[in-house]
Amino acid sequence: MQLNDIRALVADDLKKVDAEIRDQLESDVALVSQVAQYIVGGGGKRLRPLTVLLAARTAGASAGSDHVKAAAIIEFIHTATLLHDDVVDESHQRRGRNTANDMFGSAASVLVGDFLYSRSFQMMVDIGLPRVMEVMANATNTIAAGEVLQLMNAGDPDTTEHRYLDVIYRKTARLFEAGAQVAAIVAGAPQGVERALTDYGRHLGIAFQLVDDALDYRGDSAALGKNLGDDLAEGKPTLPLIHALREAGSEQAAMIRRAIEEGGTQDFGPIRAAIESTGGLDYTARLARSEADLAIQALADIPESACREALAALAEFAVARNS
């Protein structure tokens, strides 16, 4: 099953999510709408709202619009984190075009990110389910803490694999996990189904981020919409680097440590060669594959349906993609 086939199963819901996003971006402050429309309209696969919709349908959602609103909430929170990330990282390109901070300035990007966060909580109130508020409040707090942890790890070549995995759970997987759980809640699913979908979302998110971090050293920059080596330029010790540093000889290890401490991409070629020779990308891919398998296994006790199979296919897509 290809990504287009997966999307086709919830095509009507995806259109409703897009309409919900457009409606909720309206503001009487022109710059808010301008910046928000720019970043939300910047493309992307919309995997997070797609996960929410498929999980809700798998859990039995049918009538009503709460699962659509939940998908839009997840996309708004994700978009807010992108706005803030690009300011913190001083990024200039995302999805093949200028970042919002490059176009409108860092101050506007941060403040519009805050607008999207607060708008998402207004939408949660509209849903009217206290458990949705609880899950999302906890998730956004975890994501914010993850941002701080990543900042602490930047430039630190002694970052361990455990610390790295903690960051990617907090920064990326936690939102996938929360989206799948909220989908089950708004669908009125039993606890067993809610737990299964929550586990699915967590493992899917970890697999997705592991592949993302590997693609920064092996991907196609045009397809990715950003330059290769961006993580290295920012001194981020992602898993390919951590593994290479652990396995490399003294000369290569010294080069990698220096690159993490100083940032920049002047040694990108030799460092990528070191990652390849020490099996860093293969190691990362194996861990991503394991997480995708755990995501699929989490669905085992949920009754069969086309949307459940699509969730499994989405996990396969997450590890097979090249952008």
N, C-alpha and C positions, 0 to 999 in steps of 0.2 A: 504494500500500500504506500503510495507516494504522498507527499505533503498536500498536494492539491486534492487527492482523494480523501484525505483526512478532513480537510477543510470543507469539502463538499457535504459531509454529513451534517454539519451545523451551519451551512451557508446562510440560512435565514437569520439565525441568531447572530452571526458575525456582522451582518448588515445592521441589525438592531444595536449591537455594541457600538458600531461606528456612529450611528445616529445619536446614541446616548452620549458618546464622547463629544460630539459636536455641540449638542445642547448644553452639556455641563461646562464647556469651555467658555461659554458666553459670559462676558463681564462688562460692567460699565466703565472699566478702566481699559482703554484701548491697548496699551502695551501688554497687559496680561493676556488678552486674547491673541495678540500678534505673536508673542513668544511661545505661548502654549500651542497654538496652531502650527507653528513652525516645527517644533520638536515632535509633536504627536504625528504630524503629517509627513515626517521624514522617512517613512518606509519602515523596514523591520518586519520580522516574521509574525509578530503578535502571538508568540508561542504561549505566553502566560494567559492571556484571555482565552486562547484556544483550549488550553488545558482546563480552565475553569468550566467552559461550556461543555466539553466532552465529559468531564467528571460529573457535572450536574445531570447531564442526560443519562450517564451510566448509573447514577444514584436514583434515577426515576423522575427527574424534573420534567414537567410538561407545560402546563398552563402557567400564566403569570410571567413576570419580567424580572423577578429578583435575581435569577442567575445571570441575566444579561447585565443588570446593574452591578452585580458582583464582579463580573469580568471587566467591566469598565473601571471599577475601583482599583483592581489589581494593575491595570494598565496605567492608571494615573499615578499610583505609588511608584511603579517602575520608572515612569517618565520623570517623576520628581527626583528619583535617585540618579538618573542620567544627568539631569541638569546640574545637580550638586557635584557629582563625580567629575564632570568635565571642568568645572571651576577648580576643584581641588587639584586635579591632575594637570591643569592648564592645557587641556587638549584643544586642538584646532580642527579636527576632522572626526566625524562619526557618520557611518552609513554613506560614505562617499561624498559628503558635503560638509560645509563649515558648521562647527558646533554653534549652539545658541549663544554661548559666552563670547565666541569670536564675532558673531553678528551683532549682538545687542549689548554686550558687556557683562562682566561677572556679576555685578550688583543686580541687574535685571534677572539674570538666570537664577540666582539664589532665591530672590523674592518670588519669582513665578513658580519655582519649585515648592516654596512654602504654600503658595496659593493652591497648587495641585494636591498637596498633602491635606490641607484643610478642606478642600472641596470633596476629597474622597471620604472624609469623615462625615461631612454633611450627607453624602449619599448613603453611608452606612446607617445613619439615623433614619433615613427614608425607608430602608429595608425594615427597620423596627425589630430586629432580633438581637437581644443582648449578647448572645454568644458570638455573633458575627463581630460586634464591637470588641468583645474580649479577645478573640483570636487576632483581629487585625491590629488592635492596640499593642498586644504583645509582639506581634511580628514586626511592626514598624520600629518599636524600641530595639528589638534584636538587630534589625538592619542598621540602625544608626550606630549601635555599638560596634557592629562589624566594620563600618566605615572607619571608626576610630582605631580599631585593631589593625586594619590594613595600613593606615597611616603610620602606626607604630612599627609595623614590620618593614615598611619601605626603607631601603638603604641598610637593612640589617642582614648580612649574609649568614648569620647564625639562626635565622628563622627555621624552625623545624617543620617537618611534614605535618605533624599534629597541629601546630599553630596555623599553618596554611589552610588545612582542611577546616579548622574552626572558622576562619575568615570566610571561606567560600560557602560554608553552610549559612552563616549569618547574612552575608551580603547578597547571595543569589538563591540558594536552595530554600531559605526560609520563606521567601515570597511564593515560590512554586508550591511549597508545602501548605502555606496558609490559603492560597487560592483553591487548591484541591479540597481542603477541609471546609472552607466556607461554602464551596459548591455542594458538598454533602449536607451541610447544615440547612441551606436554603431549600434543598430538595426534600428535607425531612427524612433523610436516610437513617436507618438503624445504626447503633454505635459501631458494630462490626464493619459495616461498609464505610463509615466515616474514618475509622482507624486505618482501613486498607487504603483509602484514597489519600489520606494524610501521608502515610508511608510512601505511597507511589510518588507524590509530589516532591517529597524530600529527596528521594533517590534520583528522580528525574533531574532536579535542579543541580545536584552535585555532579551528575554525569555531564550535563550541559556545560557547566563552568569548567570542568576539567578539559573538555574538548576545546572550549574557547581559549584556554590558556595554552594548549598545545598548538592551536592554529596561529598564535602570535609568532611562532617560530617555523611553521610549516605551511601556512595557508597562502592564499592568493590575495594580495593586497587590494586588487580591484574588486574581487568578490566580497572581501571582508568590509570594504568601505573605510579602511584605515591603513596606516602604514604598518608593515611587519616590524616587530621589535619595540612597539609602544610600551609594553610592560618593562622591558629592559631599560628603555630610556628613562622611565620613572623610578628605576631601582626597585621594582617589585619582584620579590623572590617567589615566583610561581613554581609549581611542582616540577616542570622540566628542568629548571635551574637548580632546584633543591636536590633533585636526584643526581644531576651531573656533578654538582659540587661534592656530593657524598662519594661518588664513584671515580672522579677524575684523579689523574696524577697531580703532583704538587704544582707543576707549572700551569696546567689548565685551571686548577683550583684557585691559584692566586689570581689569575686573570678574571675568573668569574666573581670572586670576592670583590675585587677592585671595581668591576662593572656595577655590581649591586650597590656598593658603597657610594660610588660617584655618579651613577646614572649615565645616560648617553648611549649612543649606538655605534661608537667608533670601532668597537671590537665585535660588532654583531656577527659578522661572517665566521670568525674563529670560534665564537661562543656557540653559534648554531652548530658548527662542526663538532664541538665538544659535547653538546647535548646529544647529537646523533650518535657519536662514537661510544658514549656511555649508556645508550639506550634510554635516554630520558623521555623521548617522545613515545616510545613503545611502552615504557612503564606507565606513563600517564594514560595512554590509550587503554591499557589493560585494566587500570583502576576505573576508568570511565565505563568500560564494558561491564565490569562487575556491578557497578551502580545501576546501569541500565537493566541488567538481569534482575537485580533486586526490585527495581521498580515494576517490572513485568510480573515477578513472582507475587508481589503485593496484591495484584489483581485476581489471583487464582480463585479465591473464594467468593468473588462477586459473580452473580449470574451472567452468563454469556449474553452479549449484545454487540451490535455493530460498533457502538461507541466505546465499549470496553476494548474491543479489538483495535480500535483507532488509538486508544491510549497506549496500548502496547506498541503499535506502529510508531507512535510519536517518540517513544523511548528509543526505538531503533533509529529513527531519524536523527535524534540528538547526538548519537555517537557516530553516525555515518556521514554527517554533513561536512562540507569543506568551506563553509562560510557562516 
